[in-house]
Amino acid sequence: MSDSNNKVVDFTKAGEKHRAEKSHRKKEEKVDEMRKRFEGALPAKKTPVKDFLRKKKAKKKR
């Protein structure tokens, strides 16, 4: 038997990949929700969500 026919799954790597994808989806959903809220409040501003998140991140680094 050759090793190329057998597929071995490392559950720690697979689990981490799944968690990362799930976390990314949740973050995207939050950003989409924020985008809709900001669009209603500030329709003239081009990048309100990006600006908001940038300010929030800068504040955390202080």
Legacy VTK file of the C-alpha trace (Angstrom):
# vtk DataFile Version 3.0
C-alpha trace
ASCII
DATASET POLYDATA
POINTS 62 float
0.000 0.000 0.000
1.218 3.464 -0.801
0.802 6.479 1.442
-0.661 8.582 -1.374
-3.891 6.547 -1.315
-4.442 7.097 2.412
-5.645 10.530 3.461
-4.868 11.423 7.041
-6.774 14.294 8.609
-5.233 16.232 11.463
-8.265 17.183 13.536
-6.512 20.062 15.283
-5.723 21.729 11.952
-9.176 20.954 10.537
-10.877 22.263 13.679
-8.841 25.459 13.644
-9.661 26.028 9.976
-13.366 25.533 10.672
-13.247 27.896 13.670
-11.431 30.541 11.627
-14.006 30.316 8.809
-16.889 30.544 11.284
-15.294 33.523 13.029
-14.729 35.247 9.689
-18.373 34.710 8.691
-19.571 36.190 12.002
-17.330 39.240 11.562
-18.570 39.742 8.007
-22.183 39.568 9.202
-21.462 42.201 11.870
-19.787 44.479 9.328
-22.703 44.074 6.905
-25.142 44.971 9.668
-23.036 48.013 10.603
-22.828 49.030 6.946
-26.627 49.081 6.703
-26.984 51.146 9.901
-24.337 53.654 8.839
-25.837 53.927 5.354
-29.112 55.036 6.907
-27.461 57.494 9.285
-24.693 58.873 7.055
-25.653 58.357 3.390
-23.199 61.004 2.092
-20.083 59.536 3.739
-18.090 57.175 1.502
-16.488 54.774 4.022
-18.208 55.186 7.399
-17.723 51.593 8.578
-14.043 51.463 7.669
-13.480 54.832 9.379
-15.358 53.682 12.485
-13.392 50.426 12.750
-10.092 52.243 12.165
-10.880 54.690 15.012
-11.911 51.845 17.298
-8.694 49.919 16.597
-6.559 53.027 17.153
-8.311 53.671 20.468
-7.591 50.097 21.616
-3.870 50.486 20.842
-3.511 53.489 23.160
LINES 1 63
62 0 1 2 3 4 5 6 7 8 9 10 11 12 13 14 15 16 17 18 19 20 21 22 23 24 25 26 27 28 29 30 31 32 33 34 35 36 37 38 39 40 41 42 43 44 45 46 47 48 49 50 51 52 53 54 55 56 57 58 59 60 61
